[in-house]
Amino acid sequence: MSQWPAIKARRLLAALKRIGWSEKRAQEGSHLTLCREGWPDFTFSFHDSEEVGPRMLARVAKKTGLEPSDL
């Protein structure tokens, strides 16, 4: 079983902001560019009510430094 749960995109975005990610520029449609010191920019492309599954969450975590405990 995966250590990652399925969560709503708005909860994922809130968790990313808590660990230091911030919006780099204005949102274009459903794409939001996030930045964090020491990390390459990350494009967040989920709608607020969209469900993000465990496999996608693991991919996001690899690129952002997110941990299961951050959720």
C-alpha positions, 0 to 999 in steps of 0.5 A: 500500500502507498504511503500517499493518500488521495487528496483534493488539489486545494489541500495539496496546494495548501500543504505546498504553501506551508512548506515554503512554496509561493506563487511566482506569477499570476495564474493562467487558467488552471496552471499556477507557477510555484517557486521555492528557494533552492528548488526549480519552479513547479507548475501546479496544474490541478483544479481545486476540487480535482482528486490527486491520486497516490501515484501523482502525489508521489511524483509531485512530492519528488519534485517539491520535497513534500512529505506525507507528514506535511499533508 
